[in-house]
Amino acid sequence: MSAASPIDQIAERVERLLVRHEEVQRTNALLQEQVDALTRERDGLKSRLAAARTRLDVLLERLPAAPPNTEDSAGA
């Protein structure tokens, strides 16, 4: 069994690096899909929150003003 030539060693190393690069690219693409999905979910939740706040503001405006509490000021 002869030792691999330096060119063969370099070629083998380059092949391993190319395979690893492809794996990293696939992983990055999957992570980017997850980021995109979470961004859409976040935006949807922010929209729902804004709508809920608007509904609450409308309900609060419909409530009658609280009359002043005369018992506290009378010292009862």
PQR file with spaces between the fields and no chain letter, atoms N, CA, C, O and H, PARSE charges and radii, in Angstrom:
ATOM       1  N    MET     1       0.845   -1.161    0.000 -0.4000 1.5000
ATOM       2  CA   MET     1       0.000    0.000    0.000 -0.0000 2.0000
ATOM       3  C    MET     1       0.897    1.233    0.000  0.5500 1.7000
ATOM       4  O    MET     1       1.653    1.448    0.947 -0.5500 1.4000
ATOM       5  N    SER     2       0.818    2.031   -1.039 -0.4000 1.5000
ATOM       6  CA   SER     2       1.658    3.224   -1.113 -0.0000 2.0000
ATOM       7  C    SER     2       0.910    4.416   -0.540  0.5500 1.7000
ATOM       8  O    SER     2      -0.320    4.470   -0.547 -0.5500 1.4000
ATOM       9  H    SER     2       0.204    1.856   -1.808  0.4000 1.0000
ATOM      10  N    ALA     3       1.670    5.346   -0.055 -0.4000 1.5000
ATOM      11  CA   ALA     3       1.070    6.557    0.512 -0.0000 2.0000
ATOM      12  C    ALA     3       0.496    7.392   -0.621  0.5500 1.7000
ATOM      13  O    ALA     3       1.049    7.420   -1.721 -0.5500 1.4000
ATOM      14  H    ALA     3       2.669    5.302   -0.050  0.4000 1.0000
ATOM      15  N    ALA     4      -0.614    8.072   -0.352 -0.4000 1.5000
ATOM      16  CA   ALA     4      -1.256    8.901   -1.369 -0.0000 2.0000
ATOM      17  C    ALA     4      -0.362   10.094   -1.683  0.5500 1.7000
ATOM      18  O    ALA     4       0.296   10.657   -0.808 -0.5500 1.4000
ATOM      19  H    ALA     4      -1.063    8.049    0.541  0.4000 1.0000
ATOM      20  N    SER     5      -0.361   10.456   -2.954 -0.4000 1.5000
ATOM      21  CA   SER     5       0.453   11.601   -3.361 -0.0000 2.0000
ATOM      22  C    SER     5      -0.168   12.886   -2.812  0.5500 1.7000
ATOM      23  O    SER     5      -1.356   12.910   -2.490 -0.5500 1.4000
ATOM      24  H    SER     5      -0.896    9.999   -3.665  0.4000 1.0000
ATOM      25  N    PRO     6       0.616   13.936   -2.706 -0.5600 1.5000
ATOM      26  CA   PRO     6       0.060   15.210   -2.209  0.2800 2.0000
ATOM      27  C    PRO     6      -1.121   15.699   -3.055  0.5500 1.7000
ATOM      28  O    PRO     6      -2.064   16.281   -2.520 -0.5500 1.4000
ATOM      29  N    ILE     7      -1.073   15.469   -4.345 -0.4000 1.5000
ATOM      30  CA   ILE     7      -2.178   15.888   -5.214 -0.0000 2.0000
ATOM      31  C    ILE     7      -3.444   15.100   -4.854  0.5500 1.7000
ATOM      32  O    ILE     7      -4.534   15.668   -4.784 -0.5500 1.4000
ATOM      33  H    ILE     7      -0.306   14.995   -4.779  0.4000 1.0000
ATOM      34  N    ASP     8      -3.295   13.801   -4.629 -0.4000 1.5000
ATOM      35  CA   ASP     8      -4.436   12.970   -4.244 -0.0000 2.0000
ATOM      36  C    ASP     8      -4.999   13.410   -2.895  0.5500 1.7000
ATOM      37  O    ASP     8      -6.215   13.453   -2.710 -0.5500 1.4000
ATOM      38  H    ASP     8      -2.410   13.339   -4.686  0.4000 1.0000
ATOM      39  N    GLN     9      -4.126   13.733   -1.965 -0.4000 1.5000
ATOM      40  CA   GLN     9      -4.558   14.192   -0.655 -0.0000 2.0000
ATOM      41  C    GLN     9      -5.344   15.508   -0.775  0.5500 1.7000
ATOM      42  O    GLN     9      -6.376   15.698   -0.132 -0.5500 1.4000
ATOM      43  H    GLN     9      -3.138   13.698   -2.115  0.4000 1.0000
ATOM      44  N    ILE    10      -4.826   16.399   -1.610 -0.4000 1.5000
ATOM      45  CA   ILE    10      -5.507   17.684   -1.817 -0.0000 2.0000
ATOM      46  C    ILE    10      -6.857   17.460   -2.480  0.5500 1.7000
ATOM      47  O    ILE    10      -7.854   18.069   -2.091 -0.5500 1.4000
ATOM      48  H    ILE    10      -3.987   16.245   -2.132  0.4000 1.0000
ATOM      49  N    ALA    11      -6.890   16.587   -3.478 -0.4000 1.5000
ATOM      50  CA   ALA    11      -8.144   16.306   -4.181 -0.0000 2.0000
ATOM      51  C    ALA    11      -9.169   15.712   -3.225  0.5500 1.7000
ATOM      52  O    ALA    11     -10.342   16.082   -3.265 -0.5500 1.4000
ATOM      53  H    ALA    11      -6.081   16.093   -3.794  0.4000 1.0000
ATOM      54  N    GLU    12      -8.736   14.797   -2.371 -0.4000 1.5000
ATOM      55  CA   GLU    12      -9.647   14.193   -1.395 -0.0000 2.0000
ATOM      56  C    GLU    12     -10.177   15.245   -0.415  0.5500 1.7000
ATOM      57  O    GLU    12     -11.361   15.268   -0.077 -0.5500 1.4000
ATOM      58  H    GLU    12      -7.783   14.497   -2.338  0.4000 1.0000
ATOM      59  N    ARG    13      -9.275   16.099    0.020 -0.4000 1.5000
ATOM      60  CA   ARG    13      -9.683   17.170    0.956 -0.0000 2.0000
ATOM      61  C    ARG    13     -10.677   18.124    0.293  0.5500 1.7000
ATOM      62  O    ARG    13     -11.649   18.543    0.922 -0.5500 1.4000
ATOM      63  H    ARG    13      -8.314   16.079   -0.255  0.4000 1.0000
ATOM      64  N    VAL    14     -10.437   18.467   -0.972 -0.4000 1.5000
ATOM      65  CA   VAL    14     -11.342   19.355   -1.700 -0.0000 2.0000
ATOM      66  C    VAL    14     -12.712   18.694   -1.839  0.5500 1.7000
ATOM      67  O    VAL    14     -13.736   19.355   -1.669 -0.5500 1.4000
ATOM      68  H    VAL    14      -9.647   18.127   -1.483  0.4000 1.0000
ATOM      69  N    GLU    15     -12.739   17.411   -2.143 -0.4000 1.5000
ATOM      70  CA   GLU    15     -14.015   16.692   -2.263 -0.0000 2.0000
ATOM      71  C    GLU    15     -14.781   16.712   -0.943  0.5500 1.7000
ATOM      72  O    GLU    15     -15.990   16.939   -0.928 -0.5500 1.4000
ATOM      73  H    GLU    15     -11.907   16.874   -2.281  0.4000 1.0000
ATOM      74  N    ARG    16     -14.077   16.476    0.164 -0.4000 1.5000
ATOM      75  CA   ARG    16     -14.751   16.515    1.473 -0.0000 2.0000
ATOM      76  C    ARG    16     -15.280   17.916    1.769  0.5500 1.7000
ATOM      77  O    ARG    16     -16.377   18.073    2.305 -0.5500 1.4000
ATOM      78  H    ARG    16     -13.094   16.291    0.152  0.4000 1.0000
ATOM      79  N    LEU    17     -14.498   18.924    1.419 -0.4000 1.5000
ATOM      80  CA   LEU    17     -14.942   20.301    1.635 -0.0000 2.0000
ATOM      81  C    LEU    17     -16.160   20.631    0.784  0.5500 1.7000
ATOM      82  O    LEU    17     -17.059   21.333    1.247 -0.5500 1.4000
ATOM      83  H    LEU    17     -13.607   18.796    0.984  0.4000 1.0000
ATOM      84  N    LEU    18     -16.208   20.141   -0.442 -0.4000 1.5000
ATOM      85  CA   LEU    18     -17.359   20.379   -1.308 -0.0000 2.0000
ATOM      86  C    LEU    18     -18.613   19.716   -0.754  0.5500 1.7000
ATOM      87  O    LEU    18     -19.692   20.308   -0.772 -0.5500 1.4000
ATOM      88  H    LEU    18     -15.478   19.570   -0.818  0.4000 1.0000
ATOM      89  N    VAL    19     -18.472   18.500   -0.265 -0.4000 1.5000
ATOM      90  CA   VAL    19     -19.614   17.795    0.336 -0.0000 2.0000
ATOM      91  C    VAL    19     -20.089   18.555    1.559  0.5500 1.7000
ATOM      92  O    VAL    19     -21.289   18.752    1.750 -0.5500 1.4000
ATOM      93  H    VAL    19     -17.595   18.020   -0.250  0.4000 1.0000
ATOM      94  N    ARG    20     -19.150   18.981    2.383 -0.4000 1.5000
ATOM      95  CA   ARG    20     -19.519   19.727    3.592 -0.0000 2.0000
ATOM      96  C    ARG    20     -20.192   21.057    3.223  0.5500 1.7000
ATOM      97  O    ARG    20     -21.148   21.473    3.877 -0.5500 1.4000
ATOM      98  H    ARG    20     -18.175   18.821    2.228  0.4000 1.0000
ATOM      99  N    HIS    21     -19.697   21.709    2.191 -0.4000 1.5000
ATOM     100  CA   HIS    21     -20.283   22.971    1.738 -0.0000 2.0000
ATOM     101  C    HIS    21     -21.737   22.763    1.294  0.5500 1.7000
ATOM     102  O    HIS    21     -22.603   23.578    1.610 -0.5500 1.4000
ATOM     103  H    HIS    21     -18.920   21.371    1.661  0.4000 1.0000
ATOM     104  N    GLU    22     -22.000   21.689    0.572 -0.4000 1.5000
ATOM     105  CA   GLU    22     -23.361   21.382    0.139 -0.0000 2.0000
ATOM     106  C    GLU    22     -24.272   21.112    1.350  0.5500 1.7000
ATOM     107  O    GLU    22     -25.426   21.540    1.370 -0.5500 1.4000
ATOM     108  H    GLU    22     -21.296   21.027    0.315  0.4000 1.0000
ATOM     109  N    GLU    23     -23.750   20.408    2.342 -0.4000 1.5000
ATOM     110  CA   GLU    23     -24.527   20.146    3.555 -0.0000 2.0000
ATOM     111  C    GLU    23     -24.861   21.445    4.272  0.5500 1.7000
ATOM     112  O    GLU    23     -25.984   21.638    4.739 -0.5500 1.4000
ATOM     113  H    GLU    23     -22.812   20.060    2.325  0.4000 1.0000
ATOM     114  N    VAL    24     -23.884   22.327    4.355 -0.4000 1.5000
ATOM     115  CA   VAL    24     -24.106   23.610    5.032 -0.0000 2.0000
ATOM     116  C    VAL    24     -25.121   24.440    4.252  0.5500 1.7000
ATOM     117  O    VAL    24     -25.959   25.113    4.853 -0.5500 1.4000
ATOM     118  H    VAL    24     -22.972   22.170    3.976  0.4000 1.0000
ATOM     119  N    GLN    25     -25.056   24.401    2.936 -0.4000 1.5000
ATOM     120  CA   GLN    25     -26.028   25.142    2.131 -0.0000 2.0000
ATOM     121  C    GLN    25     -27.444   24.609    2.346  0.5500 1.7000
ATOM     122  O    GLN    25     -28.387   25.392    2.469 -0.5500 1.4000
ATOM     123  H    GLN    25     -24.376   23.854    2.449  0.4000 1.0000
ATOM     124  N    ARG    26     -27.600   23.289    2.393 -0.4000 1.5000
ATOM     125  CA   ARG    26     -28.922   22.701    2.641 -0.0000 2.0000
ATOM     126  C    ARG    26     -29.429   23.082    4.027  0.5500 1.7000
ATOM     127  O    ARG    26     -30.593   23.447    4.193 -0.5500 1.4000
ATOM     128  H    ARG    26     -26.835   22.653    2.293  0.4000 1.0000
ATOM     129  N    THR    27     -28.555   22.994    5.011 -0.4000 1.5000
ATOM     130  CA   THR    27     -28.933   23.377    6.375 -0.0000 2.0000
ATOM     131  C    THR    27     -29.339   24.838    6.424  0.5500 1.7000
ATOM     132  O    THR    27     -30.331   25.189    7.062 -0.5500 1.4000
ATOM     133  H    THR    27     -27.610   22.698    4.876  0.4000 1.0000
ATOM     134  N    ASN    28     -28.582   25.686    5.758 -0.4000 1.5000
ATOM     135  CA   ASN    28     -28.894   27.111    5.734 -0.0000 2.0000
ATOM     136  C    ASN    28     -30.243   27.362    5.076  0.5500 1.7000
ATOM     137  O    ASN    28     -31.012   28.200    5.548 -0.5500 1.4000
ATOM     138  H    ASN    28     -27.775   25.401    5.240  0.4000 1.0000
ATOM     139  N    ALA    29     -30.539   26.654    4.003 -0.4000 1.5000
ATOM     140  CA   ALA    29     -31.826   26.819    3.325 -0.0000 2.0000
ATOM     141  C    ALA    29     -32.976   26.411    4.248  0.5500 1.7000
ATOM     142  O    ALA    29     -34.003   27.088    4.295 -0.5500 1.4000
ATOM     143  H    ALA    29     -29.914   25.974    3.620  0.4000 1.0000
ATOM     144  N    LEU    30     -32.808   25.308    4.979 -0.4000 1.5000
ATOM     145  CA   LEU    30     -33.844   24.870    5.921 -0.0000 2.0000
ATOM     146  C    LEU    30     -34.035   25.889    7.040  0.5500 1.7000
ATOM     147  O    LEU    30     -35.162   26.191    7.431 -0.5500 1.4000
ATOM     148  H    LEU    30     -31.974   24.757    4.941  0.4000 1.0000
ATOM     149  N    LEU    31     -32.932   26.413    7.547 -0.4000 1.5000
ATOM     150  CA   LEU    31     -33.032   27.418    8.603 -0.0000 2.0000
ATOM     151  C    LEU    31     -33.698   28.692    8.087  0.5500 1.7000
ATOM     152  O    LEU    31     -34.472   29.327    8.803 -0.5500 1.4000
ATOM     153  H    LEU    31     -32.016   26.168    7.230  0.4000 1.0000
ATOM     154  N    GLN    32     -33.398   29.062    6.848 -0.4000 1.5000
ATOM     155  CA   GLN    32     -34.014   30.255    6.276 -0.0000 2.0000
ATOM     156  C    GLN    32     -35.522   30.059    6.124  0.5500 1.7000
ATOM     157  O    GLN    32     -36.294   30.992    6.344 -0.5500 1.4000
ATOM     158  H    GLN    32     -32.769   28.546    6.266  0.4000 1.0000
ATOM     159  N    GLU    33     -35.943   28.849    5.750 -0.4000 1.5000
ATOM     160  CA   GLU    33     -37.376   28.553    5.675 -0.0000 2.0000
ATOM     161  C    GLU    33     -38.031   28.704    7.048  0.5500 1.7000
ATOM     162  O    GLU    33     -39.135   29.236    7.162 -0.5500 1.4000
ATOM     163  H    GLU    33     -35.316   28.091    5.572  0.4000 1.0000
ATOM     164  N    GLN    34     -37.345   28.235    8.082 -0.4000 1.5000
ATOM     165  CA   GLN    34     -37.885   28.367    9.432 -0.0000 2.0000
ATOM     166  C    GLN    34     -37.978   29.831    9.846  0.5500 1.7000
ATOM     167  O    GLN    34     -38.965   30.249   10.452 -0.5500 1.4000
ATOM     168  H    GLN    34     -36.448   27.803    7.989  0.4000 1.0000
ATOM     169  N    VAL    35     -36.957   30.603    9.521 -0.4000 1.5000
ATOM     170  CA   VAL    35     -36.976   32.033    9.839 -0.0000 2.0000
ATOM     171  C    VAL    35     -38.134   32.707    9.119  0.5500 1.7000
ATOM     172  O    VAL    35     -38.848   33.517    9.710 -0.5500 1.4000
ATOM     173  H    VAL    35     -36.155   30.264    9.029  0.4000 1.0000
ATOM     174  N    ASP    36     -38.321   32.378    7.850 -0.4000 1.5000
ATOM     175  CA   ASP    36     -39.422   32.967    7.080 -0.0000 2.0000
ATOM     176  C    ASP    36     -40.778   32.604    7.691  0.5500 1.7000
ATOM     177  O    ASP    36     -41.662   33.453    7.803 -0.5500 1.4000
ATOM     178  H    ASP    36     -37.740   31.720    7.370  0.4000 1.0000
ATOM     179  N    ALA    37     -40.933   31.345    8.081 -0.4000 1.5000
ATOM     180  CA   ALA    37     -42.196   30.902    8.680 -0.0000 2.0000
ATOM     181  C    ALA    37     -42.439   31.622   10.007  0.5500 1.7000
ATOM     182  O    ALA    37     -43.555   32.060   10.281 -0.5500 1.4000
ATOM     183  H    ALA    37     -40.215   30.655    7.989  0.4000 1.0000
ATOM     184  N    LEU    38     -41.402   31.742   10.823 -0.4000 1.5000
ATOM     185  CA   LEU    38     -41.550   32.423   12.101 -0.0000 2.0000
ATOM     186  C    LEU    38     -41.813   33.911   11.907  0.5500 1.7000
ATOM     187  O    LEU    38     -42.541   34.519   12.692 -0.5500 1.4000
ATOM     188  H    LEU    38     -40.494   31.385   10.600  0.4000 1.0000
ATOM     189  N    THR    39     -41.235   34.497   10.882 -0.4000 1.5000
ATOM     190  CA   THR    39     -41.482   35.911   10.588 -0.0000 2.0000
ATOM     191  C    THR    39     -42.941   36.112   10.204  0.5500 1.7000
ATOM     192  O    THR    39     -43.584   37.060   10.654 -0.5500 1.4000
ATOM     193  H    THR    39     -40.643   34.004   10.244  0.4000 1.0000
ATOM     194  N    ARG    40     -43.460   35.213    9.368 -0.4000 1.5000
ATOM     195  CA   ARG    40     -44.883   35.306    8.994 -0.0000 2.0000
ATOM     196  C    ARG    40     -45.768   35.129   10.224  0.5500 1.7000
ATOM     197  O    ARG    40     -46.748   35.854   10.396 -0.5500 1.4000
ATOM     198  H    ARG    40     -42.938   34.442    9.003  0.4000 1.0000
ATOM     199  N    GLU    41     -45.425   34.162   11.083 -0.4000 1.5000
ATOM     200  CA   GLU    41     -46.213   33.937   12.289 -0.0000 2.0000
ATOM     201  C    GLU    41     -46.165   35.168   13.193  0.5500 1.7000
ATOM     202  O    GLU    41     -47.192   35.592   13.723 -0.5500 1.4000
ATOM     203  H    GLU    41     -44.630   33.573   10.943  0.4000 1.0000
ATOM     204  N    ARG    42     -44.983   35.736   13.368 -0.4000 1.5000
ATOM     205  CA   ARG    42     -44.852   36.937   14.197 -0.0000 2.0000
ATOM     206  C    ARG    42     -45.686   38.082   13.648  0.5500 1.7000
ATOM     207  O    ARG    42     -46.382   38.767   14.397 -0.5500 1.4000
ATOM     208  H    ARG    42     -44.149   35.392   12.937  0.4000 1.0000
ATOM     209  N    ASP    43     -45.616   38.287   12.340 -0.4000 1.5000
ATOM     210  CA   ASP    43     -46.378   39.369   11.721 -0.0000 2.0000
ATOM     211  C    ASP    43     -47.881   39.151   11.887  0.5500 1.7000
ATOM     212  O    ASP    43     -48.631   40.099   12.120 -0.5500 1.4000
ATOM     213  H    ASP    43     -45.051   37.731   11.731  0.4000 1.0000
ATOM     214  N    GLY    44     -48.311   37.902   11.764 -0.4000 1.5000
ATOM     215  CA   GLY    44     -49.724   37.584   11.971 -0.0000 2.0000
ATOM     216  C    GLY    44     -50.157   37.854   13.401  0.5500 1.7000
ATOM     217  O    GLY    44     -51.239   38.392   13.637 -0.5500 1.4000
ATOM     218  H    GLY    44     -47.702   37.132   11.574  0.4000 1.0000
ATOM     219  N    LEU    45     -49.311   37.481   14.355 -0.4000 1.5000
ATOM     220  CA   LEU    45     -49.625   37.719   15.761 -0.0000 2.0000
ATOM     221  C    LEU    45     -49.651   39.212   16.073  0.5500 1.7000
ATOM     222  O    LEU    45     -50.499   39.675   16.837 -0.5500 1.4000
ATOM     223  H    LEU    45     -48.432   37.045   14.162  0.4000 1.0000
ATOM     224  N    LYS    46     -48.726   39.964   15.485 -0.4000 1.5000
ATOM     225  CA   LYS    46     -48.725   41.416   15.692 -0.0000 2.0000
ATOM     226  C    LYS    46     -50.002   42.034   15.133  0.5500 1.7000
ATOM     227  O    LYS    46     -50.566   42.951   15.731 -0.5500 1.4000
ATOM     228  H    LYS    46     -48.037   39.589   14.865  0.4000 1.0000
ATOM     229  N    SER    47     -50.453   41.535   13.993 -0.4000 1.5000
ATOM     230  CA   SER    47     -51.680   42.041   13.392 -0.0000 2.0000
ATOM     231  C    SER    47     -52.883   41.722   14.272  0.5500 1.7000
ATOM     232  O    SER    47     -53.750   42.570   14.482 -0.5500 1.4000
ATOM     233  H    SER    47     -49.995   40.790   13.508  0.4000 1.0000
ATOM     234  N    ARG    48     -52.931   40.493   14.784 -0.4000 1.5000
ATOM     235  CA   ARG    48     -54.029   40.111   15.672 -0.0000 2.0000
ATOM     236  C    ARG    48     -54.014   40.938   16.954  0.5500 1.7000
ATOM     237  O    ARG    48     -55.068   41.328   17.456 -0.5500 1.4000
ATOM     238  H    ARG    48     -52.226   39.804   14.613  0.4000 1.0000
ATOM     239  N    LEU    49     -52.819   41.206   17.483 -0.4000 1.5000
ATOM     240  CA   LEU    49     -52.698   42.020   18.684 -0.0000 2.0000
ATOM     241  C    LEU    49     -53.213   43.435   18.426  0.5500 1.7000
ATOM     242  O    LEU    49     -53.941   43.989   19.249 -0.5500 1.4000
ATOM     243  H    LEU    49     -51.963   40.889   17.075  0.4000 1.0000
ATOM     244  N    ALA    50     -52.845   44.012   17.302 -0.4000 1.5000
ATOM     245  CA   ALA    50     -53.305   45.358   16.970 -0.0000 2.0000
ATOM     246  C    ALA    50     -54.829   45.390   16.845  0.5500 1.7000
ATOM     247  O    ALA    50     -55.473   46.328   17.314 -0.5500 1.4000
ATOM     248  H    ALA    50     -52.254   43.561   16.633  0.4000 1.0000
ATOM     249  N    ALA    51     -55.400   44.371   16.215 -0.4000 1.5000
ATOM     250  CA   ALA    51     -56.854   44.309   16.070 -0.0000 2.0000
ATOM     251  C    ALA    51     -57.520   44.166   17.437  0.5500 1.7000
ATOM     252  O    ALA    51     -58.541   44.804   17.695 -0.5500 1.4000
ATOM     253  H    ALA    51     -54.877   43.609   15.834  0.4000 1.0000
ATOM     254  N    ALA    52     -56.955   43.335   18.315 -0.4000 1.5000
ATOM     255  CA   ALA    52     -57.525   43.147   19.652 -0.0000 2.0000
ATOM     256  C    ALA    52     -57.440   44.447   20.451  0.5500 1.7000
ATOM     257  O    ALA    52     -58.373   44.802   21.172 -0.5500 1.4000
ATOM     258  H    ALA    52     -56.126   42.816   18.105  0.4000 1.0000
ATOM     259  N    ARG    53     -56.324   45.148   20.318 -0.4000 1.5000
ATOM     260  CA   ARG    53     -56.195   46.434   21.029 -0.0000 2.0000
ATOM     261  C    ARG    53     -57.242   47.427   20.539  0.5500 1.7000
ATOM     262  O    ARG    53     -57.833   48.161   21.332 -0.5500 1.4000
ATOM     263  H    ARG    53     -55.566   44.860   19.733  0.4000 1.0000
ATOM     264  N    THR    54     -57.465   47.443   19.243 -0.4000 1.5000
ATOM     265  CA   THR    54     -58.474   48.347   18.684 -0.0000 2.0000
ATOM     266  C    THR    54     -59.850   47.998   19.233  0.5500 1.7000
ATOM     267  O    THR    54     -60.606   48.887   19.624 -0.5500 1.4000
ATOM     268  H    THR    54     -56.985   46.846   18.599  0.4000 1.0000
ATOM     269  N    ARG    55     -60.179   46.710   19.266 -0.4000 1.5000
ATOM     270  CA   ARG    55     -61.478   46.299   19.811 -0.0000 2.0000
ATOM     271  C    ARG    55     -61.611   46.683   21.283  0.5500 1.7000
ATOM     272  O    ARG    55     -62.670   47.138   21.716 -0.5500 1.4000
ATOM     273  H    ARG    55     -59.565   45.987   18.949  0.4000 1.0000
ATOM     274  N    LEU    56     -60.538   46.501   22.048 -0.4000 1.5000
ATOM     275  CA   LEU    56     -60.576   46.876   23.459 -0.0000 2.0000
ATOM     276  C    LEU    56     -60.751   48.382   23.629  0.5500 1.7000
ATOM     277  O    LEU    56     -61.511   48.827   24.489 -0.5500 1.4000
ATOM     278  H    LEU    56     -59.678   46.131   21.696  0.4000 1.0000
ATOM     279  N    ASP    57     -60.057   49.160   22.820 -0.4000 1.5000
ATOM     280  CA   ASP    57     -60.206   50.617   22.898 -0.0000 2.0000
ATOM     281  C    ASP    57     -61.646   51.028   22.619  0.5500 1.7000
ATOM     282  O    ASP    57     -62.185   51.910   23.288 -0.5500 1.4000
ATOM     283  H    ASP    57     -59.440   48.799   22.122  0.4000 1.0000
ATOM     284  N    VAL    58     -62.270   50.387   21.630 -0.4000 1.5000
ATOM     285  CA   VAL    58     -63.670   50.699   21.306 -0.0000 2.0000
ATOM     286  C    VAL    58     -64.568   50.337   22.494  0.5500 1.7000
ATOM     287  O    VAL    58     -65.454   51.109   22.861 -0.5500 1.4000
ATOM     288  H    VAL    58     -61.832   49.671   21.086  0.4000 1.0000
ATOM     289  N    LEU    59     -64.340   49.169   23.089 -0.4000 1.5000
ATOM     290  CA   LEU    59     -65.146   48.761   24.243 -0.0000 2.0000
ATOM     291  C    LEU    59     -64.942   49.696   25.427  0.5500 1.7000
ATOM     292  O    LEU    59     -65.899   50.040   26.121 -0.5500 1.4000
ATOM     293  H    LEU    59     -63.620   48.542   22.791  0.4000 1.0000
ATOM     294  N    LEU    60     -63.707   50.108   25.660 -0.4000 1.5000
ATOM     295  CA   LEU    60     -63.439   51.018   26.772 -0.0000 2.0000
ATOM     296  C    LEU    60     -64.111   52.370   26.558  0.5500 1.7000
ATOM     297  O    LEU    60     -64.584   52.990   27.510 -0.5500 1.4000
ATOM     298  H    LEU    60     -62.929   49.829   25.096  0.4000 1.0000
ATOM     299  N    GLU    61     -64.151   52.816   25.334 -0.4000 1.5000
ATOM     300  CA   GLU    61     -64.813   54.092   25.045 -0.0000 2.0000
ATOM     301  C    GLU    61     -66.320   54.003   25.280  0.5500 1.7000
ATOM     302  O    GLU    61     -66.960   55.005   25.599 -0.5500 1.4000
ATOM     303  H    GLU    61     -63.766   52.313   24.561  0.4000 1.0000
ATOM     304  N    ARG    62     -66.881   52.823   25.127 -0.4000 1.5000
ATOM     305  CA   ARG    62     -68.332   52.643   25.308 -0.0000 2.0000
ATOM     306  C    ARG    62     -68.726   52.564   26.778  0.5500 1.7000
ATOM     307  O    ARG    62     -69.901   52.724   27.109 -0.5500 1.4000
ATOM     308  H    ARG    62     -66.361   52.008   24.868  0.4000 1.0000
ATOM     309  N    LEU    63     -67.769   52.322   27.660 -0.4000 1.5000
ATOM     310  CA   LEU    63     -68.083   52.235   29.082 -0.0000 2.0000
ATOM     311  C    LEU    63     -68.431   53.623   29.611  0.5500 1.7000
ATOM     312  O    LEU    63     -67.822   54.617   29.218 -0.5500 1.4000
ATOM     313  H    LEU    63     -66.815   52.192   27.391  0.4000 1.0000
ATOM     314  N    PRO    64     -69.414   53.679   30.504 -0.5600 1.5000
ATOM     315  CA   PRO    64     -69.738   54.981   31.093  0.2800 2.0000
ATOM     316  C    PRO    64     -68.616   55.432   32.026  0.5500 1.7000
ATOM     317  O    PRO    64     -67.896   54.614   32.599 -0.5500 1.4000
ATOM     318  N    ALA    65     -68.486   56.721   32.160 -0.4000 1.5000
ATOM     319  CA   ALA    65     -67.472   57.259   33.071 -0.0000 2.0000
ATOM     320  C    ALA    65     -67.868   56.893   34.484  0.5500 1.7000
ATOM     321  O    ALA    65     -69.050   56.930   34.826 -0.5500 1.4000
ATOM     322  H    ALA    65     -69.071   57.385   31.695  0.4000 1.0000
ATOM     323  N    ALA    66     -66.902   56.540   35.307 -0.4000 1.5000
ATOM     324  CA   ALA    66     -67.188   56.153   36.681 -0.0000 2.0000
ATOM     325  C    ALA    66     -67.518   57.408   37.487  0.5500 1.7000
ATOM     326  O    ALA    66     -66.786   58.396   37.426 -0.5500 1.4000
ATOM     327  H    ALA    66     -65.942   56.510   35.029  0.4000 1.0000
ATOM     328  N    PRO    67     -68.606   57.372   38.232 -0.5600 1.5000
ATOM     329  CA   PRO    67     -68.943   58.531   39.060  0.2800 2.0000
ATOM     330  C    PRO    67     -67.940   58.666   40.190  0.5500 1.7000
ATOM     331  O    PRO    67     -67.361   57.669   40.622 -0.5500 1.4000
ATOM     332  N    PRO    68     -67.725   59.879   40.676 -0.5600 1.5000
ATOM     333  CA   PRO    68     -66.784   60.030   41.784  0.2800 2.0000
ATOM     334  C    PRO    68     -67.291   59.282   42.996  0.5500 1.7000
ATOM     335  O    PRO    68     -68.492   59.265   43.264 -0.5500 1.4000
ATOM     336  N    ASN    69     -66.399   58.674   43.716 -0.4000 1.5000
ATOM     337  CA   ASN    69     -66.756   57.892   44.895 -0.0000 2.0000
ATOM     338  C    ASN    69     -66.895   58.835   46.087  0.5500 1.7000
ATOM     339  O    ASN    69     -65.902   59.352   46.599 -0.5500 1.4000
ATOM     340  H    ASN    69     -65.423   58.687   43.499  0.4000 1.0000
ATOM     341  N    THR    70     -68.119   59.052   46.518 -0.4000 1.5000
ATOM     342  CA   THR    70     -68.385   60.001   47.604 -0.0000 2.0000
ATOM     343  C    THR    70     -68.104   59.389   48.959  0.5500 1.7000
ATOM     344  O    THR    70     -67.898   60.124   49.925 -0.5500 1.4000
ATOM     345  H    THR    70     -68.926   58.632   46.101  0.4000 1.0000
ATOM     346  N    GLU    71     -68.088   58.072   49.068 -0.4000 1.5000
ATOM     347  CA   GLU    71     -67.843   57.424   50.359 -0.0000 2.0000
ATOM     348  C    GLU    71     -66.426   57.664   50.831  0.5500 1.7000
ATOM     349  O    GLU    71     -66.198   57.871   52.023 -0.5500 1.4000
ATOM     350  H    GLU    71     -68.255   57.474   48.284  0.4000 1.0000
ATOM     351  N    ASP    72     -65.451   57.640   49.898 -0.4000 1.5000
ATOM     352  CA   ASP    72     -64.056   57.831   50.286 -0.0000 2.0000
ATOM     353  C    ASP    72     -63.831   59.246   50.797  0.5500 1.7000
ATOM     354  O    ASP    72     -63.091   59.447   51.760 -0.5500 1.4000
ATOM     355  H    ASP    72     -65.637   57.472   48.930  0.4000 1.0000
ATOM     356  N    SER    73     -64.453   60.213   50.170 -0.4000 1.5000
ATOM     357  CA   SER    73     -64.226   61.603   50.563 -0.0000 2.0000
ATOM     358  C    SER    73     -65.013   61.967   51.824  0.5500 1.7000
ATOM     359  O    SER    73     -64.675   62.937   52.503 -0.5500 1.4000
ATOM     360  H    SER    73     -65.054   60.049   49.388  0.4000 1.0000
ATOM     361  N    ALA    74     -66.058   61.200   52.142 -0.4000 1.5000
ATOM     362  CA   ALA    74     -66.858   61.493   53.330 -0.0000 2.0000
ATOM     363  C    ALA    74     -66.226   60.960   54.599  0.5500 1.7000
ATOM     364  O    ALA    74     -66.649   61.323   55.697 -0.5500 1.4000
ATOM     365  H    ALA    74     -66.333   60.412   51.591  0.4000 1.0000
ATOM     366  N    GLY    75     -65.242   60.121   54.475 -0.4000 1.5000
ATOM     367  CA   GLY    75     -64.556   59.571   55.639 -0.0000 2.0000
ATOM     368  C    GLY    75     -65.360   58.515   56.353  0.5500 1.7000
ATOM     369  O    GLY    75     -65.238   58.365   57.568 -0.5500 1.4000
ATOM     370  H    GLY    75     -64.899   59.826   53.583  0.4000 1.0000
ATOM     371  N    ALA    76     -66.166   57.791   55.641 -0.4000 1.5000
ATOM     372  CA   ALA    76     -67.049   56.801   56.255 -0.0000 2.0000
ATOM     373  C    ALA    76     -66.323   55.611   56.732  0.5500 1.7000
ATOM     374  O    ALA    76     -66.935   54.689   57.272 -0.5500 1.4000
ATOM     375  H    ALA    76     -66.265   57.913   54.653  0.4000 1.0000
